[in-house]
């Protein structure tokens, strides 16, 4: 999730959600961005990469308005207040955790007396019908035995 962080601008200090992955702004919000900063939609990404102070202030106002903290009528005057604040009072952040695959379950422990009978393998699947002379227990037999049917 993307956030606008406001710091040192009381009473608006905090983190405000503002998804930026697809630039889904309303017509009104694009109008605010264009009027307040002069940026058009094609220029916004470059301005964000450059940490343009006016754009960050505009995005903060949009996030506050979306979050119900300010009304549409208060948005313009709030932007004027925000652009007079210290550079660095507004930042963009994303705290989406990188999803890592879960750890596989630990292998079942063996007490050494376990035996396999018939065509069963340790993972419970049937042994392949492919003759493999001299390759008993090889990596090839394991990979063939664990493949799922196509």
C-alpha positions as CSV (number, residue, x, y, z in Angstrom):
1,X,0.0,0.0,0.0
2,X,1.2,3.5,-0.7
3,X,1.1,6.3,1.8
4,X,1.7,10.0,2.0
5,X,3.4,10.8,5.3
6,X,3.0,14.3,6.7
7,X,5.5,15.3,9.4
8,X,5.7,18.6,11.4
9,X,2.5,20.1,10.1
10,X,0.1,19.9,13.0
11,X,-2.7,18.9,13.1
12,X,-2.2,16.9,10.0
13,X,0.8,14.8,11.0
14,X,0.3,11.2,10.1
15,X,0.2,8.6,7.4
16,X,-2.6,8.8,4.8
17,X,-3.4,6.0,2.3
18,X,-3.0,7.0,-1.4
19,X,-2.6,4.1,-3.8
20,X,-0.3,5.3,-6.6
21,X,0.2,2.1,-8.5
22,X,-2.1,3.1,-11.4
23,X,-2.5,6.8,-10.8
24,X,-6.3,6.5,-10.4
25,X,-7.2,10.1,-9.6
26,X,-10.6,11.6,-10.2
27,X,-11.1,14.4,-12.6
28,X,-11.3,16.8,-9.7
29,X,-8.0,15.5,-8.3
30,X,-6.2,15.7,-11.7
31,X,-7.6,19.3,-11.9
32,X,-6.1,20.1,-8.5
33,X,-2.8,18.7,-9.5
34,X,-2.7,20.6,-12.7
35,X,-3.9,23.9,-11.2
36,X,-1.7,23.7,-8.1
37,X,1.5,22.3,-9.6
38,X,1.2,22.8,-13.4
39,X,1.8,19.1,-14.0
40,X,-0.3,17.1,-16.4
41,X,-0.8,13.4,-16.0
42,X,2.1,12.5,-18.4
43,X,4.5,14.5,-16.2
44,X,3.5,13.4,-12.7
45,X,5.7,10.3,-12.5
46,X,8.8,12.2,-13.3
47,X,7.9,14.9,-10.8
48,X,7.3,12.2,-8.2
49,X,10.7,10.7,-8.9
50,X,12.2,14.2,-8.5
51,X,10.4,14.7,-5.2
52,X,8.8,17.9,-6.4
53,X,7.6,19.7,-3.2
54,X,4.5,21.2,-4.7
55,X,3.4,17.8,-6.1
56,X,4.0,16.1,-2.8
57,X,1.9,18.8,-1.0
58,X,-0.9,18.3,-3.6
59,X,-0.8,14.5,-3.1
60,X,-0.9,15.1,0.7
61,X,-4.1,17.2,0.3
62,X,-5.7,14.6,-1.9
63,X,-4.9,11.9,0.6
64,X,-6.4,14.0,3.4
65,X,-9.5,14.8,1.4
66,X,-10.0,11.1,0.5
67,X,-9.5,10.2,4.1
68,X,-12.3,12.6,5.2
69,X,-9.9,14.9,7.1
70,X,-10.6,17.9,5.0
71,X,-13.5,19.0,2.7
72,X,-13.2,19.9,-1.0
73,X,-13.6,23.5,0.0
74,X,-10.7,23.3,2.5
75,X,-8.4,21.6,-0.1
76,X,-7.2,24.7,-1.9
77,X,-6.4,26.8,1.2
78,X,-4.7,23.7,2.8
79,X,-2.5,23.3,-0.3
80,X,-1.4,26.9,0.1
81,X,-0.5,26.2,3.7
82,X,1.3,23.0,2.8
83,X,3.6,24.6,0.1
84,X,4.8,27.1,2.8
85,X,6.0,24.2,5.0
86,X,9.5,22.9,5.1
87,X,10.8,20.8,2.3
88,X,10.7,17.2,3.5
89,X,7.4,17.6,5.5
90,X,5.7,15.4,2.9
91,X,7.0,12.0,1.7
92,X,5.7,9.1,-0.2
93,X,6.2,5.6,1.1
94,X,5.1,2.1,0.4
95,X,5.1,-0.6,3.0
96,X,3.9,-3.5,1.0
97,X,5.8,-6.4,2.4
98,X,7.5,-8.6,-0.1
99,X,5.6,-11.9,0.1
100,X,8.0,-14.7,0.5
101,X,6.8,-18.3,-0.1
102,X,6.2,-20.2,3.2
103,X,8.9,-22.5,4.4
104,X,8.3,-26.1,3.3
105,X,7.4,-28.5,6.1
106,X,10.3,-30.3,7.6
107,X,10.9,-33.8,6.2
108,X,9.5,-36.6,8.3
109,X,12.1,-38.1,10.5
110,X,12.9,-41.7,10.1
111,X,13.9,-44.0,12.9
112,X,15.8,-46.2,10.5
113,X,13.3,-49.1,10.6
114,X,10.9,-47.7,8.0
115,X,10.6,-49.9,5.0
116,X,8.9,-49.3,1.7
117,X,6.9,-52.1,0.0
118,X,5.6,-52.6,-3.4
119,X,5.7,-49.7,-5.8
120,X,5.3,-47.0,-3.1
121,X,7.9,-44.3,-2.7
122,X,8.6,-42.1,0.4
123,X,6.2,-39.4,-0.9
124,X,3.4,-41.9,-1.3
125,X,3.3,-41.8,-5.1
126,X,3.6,-44.8,-7.3
127,X,7.0,-45.6,-8.8
128,X,7.3,-44.9,-12.5
129,X,7.0,-47.7,-15.0
130,X,10.4,-46.7,-16.5
131,X,13.1,-49.2,-16.1
132,X,16.2,-47.6,-14.5
133,X,18.9,-50.1,-14.2
134,X,21.7,-49.1,-11.9
135,X,20.0,-45.8,-10.9
136,X,18.3,-46.9,-7.8
137,X,17.8,-43.8,-5.6
138,X,19.3,-41.5,-8.1
139,X,18.2,-37.9,-8.6
140,X,16.6,-38.9,-11.9
141,X,14.3,-41.4,-10.3
142,X,13.3,-38.9,-7.7
143,X,12.5,-36.2,-10.2
144,X,10.5,-38.6,-12.4
145,X,8.6,-40.0,-9.4
146,X,7.6,-36.5,-8.2
147,X,6.4,-35.0,-11.5
148,X,2.8,-34.5,-11.8
149,X,1.0,-36.0,-14.8
150,X,0.4,-33.6,-17.8
